[in-house]
Amino acid sequence: FDAVDVIRTKRDGGTLSDDQIAWIIDAYTRGVVADEQMSALAMAIFLRGMSDAETARWTQAMIDSGERMSFESLSKPTVDKHSTGGVGDKITLPLAPLVAVFDVAVPQLSGRGLGHTGGTLDKLESIPGWQADMSNETLLAQLEDLGAVICAAGSGLAPADKKLYALRDITATVDCLPLIASSIMSKKIAEGTSALVLDVKVGSGAFMKDEASARALAETMVRLGTAAGVDCTALLTDMSTPLGRTVGNALEVRESVEVLAGGGPADVVDLTVALAEEMLRMAGKPDADVRAALADGRAMDKWNQMIRAQGGDPEAALPQAAETEVVRAESAGVLTGLDALSVGVASWRLGAGRAKQGDELSLGAGIELHAKPGEAVTAGQPLMTLHADNPALFARAQEALAEAVEITPAAEGADAEAAAGSI
Ligand code: URA
C-alpha cells in the first residue's frame, strides 16, 4: 500500500477498502506513515465523510493498534458512561461512586481537557494527593473492592487514537462525525466494559450544535458498540448552557461534593440520577433508588473511599484562585440565555483549560454562575464570579463573555421564563 493512494481515494470521494484502512492505521501508529499524510487523510475524511462500514473498520483498526482489557474476572457487572464533552460537565465525579453503591463496577477511564471543555482527570487533580495513573492490576483490584475507579486511560489502549486525536486537534478535523465516533468507541470497546451509556451533548458548548447531528453521532456510536458486543445506549442532553453553577477544576469538584452530600444544583443532580438509573438498568438493577443513596450518605462514603484509594485527601482544602472579579447584570428581567461555549472559552482563558497538551492549569481558576437561564435577575446583581490567579486574564475572559448573556425584560420575561424552564 501507498499512503498517497489512500489519501487520493478519499480525496476523490471514493470508499476506502478494509485493507487500506487496516494498513494505514497500523502504519501510522508505527510511524511509517507521516503526520503530514495522516493530516491530509483526516481532512479528506472530514470533507468526504466515511460510510458506516468504513467507520466500523476504522474503529476496529484503532482497537487493534493496542491492548484490549477485560473485566470478566470481576464478580460484578461493569457499566461505563461517556460524555462527548461539555462546559461544567462534572457528572462523572458524583456518578461513578453513586452507581458503585449498588455493587456494580464503574471503570471511568478518563482524559484531560483540551480547548474549552474540561477533563475529568484535571478536575480530580485539584484534590491534594490524588493520582490519576494506575496499573491494570490495581484498577481491577479497586473495581472488585470498591466498584468505582476514575483514572487515566493507559497508553496501551487505542494508541492510534491518541496520536490521531492530537493531530486532529491542530488540523481543524476534530468535529467530524465518523472520526469522533470511532475515536470514542475504539477506546471504550478496547477497555472491555460490558455496558456503556453515552451522554451525547447538543448545543453551543458541544461538538454537535444541533439535535439532528447529535442524534446521528449517538446512533453511529451505539451501532459501533452493539456490533462489538457492548450493550450500548445514548441520551441526548442539553449543552446550550453550562451544567450546574461552576466551571473550572476545583470549583467543579466542590459542586460535585455538594451533589454527593445530597444538595447541589438541580440540573446536575437530575442528569446524574438519569445516567445512574440508565446504567443500573443495564446492569440488571432497574429498581435501585439512586436518589436515596445521594440523600443518605452512601454515595459520599463511596466517593471518600475512592479518593483515598488513589492517594487523595477528600477532607483537604481545594485550591482557590488568588483573584476574583464579578460580572453584573446590565438590566433587569429574566435570564433567557447564558451561552455554554462563551462561558467555556472564558473559563479556559482564566487558566482552567490549556492551549496545548502539557500546559499547566490553574486549578482554582474558573467561573461561578450566580444565575441560570429561567431565573429573574435585577439590574446590577452579580451574574458570575470569575476566578483567576493572574488578574491580567480577566479582560480576555470578559471579551469572551461579551455576547454570552441574554436578559429579556420582565414584561416579555414571563413567557421567556416559561420557555427557558421547559428546555
Ligand atoms: N472525545 C474523544 O475521545 N475523541 C473525539 O474525537 C472527540 C471527543
Residues whose N, C-alpha, C, O or C-beta is under 5 A from the ligand:
A	BS01	URA	T84 V174 L179 I180 S183 I184
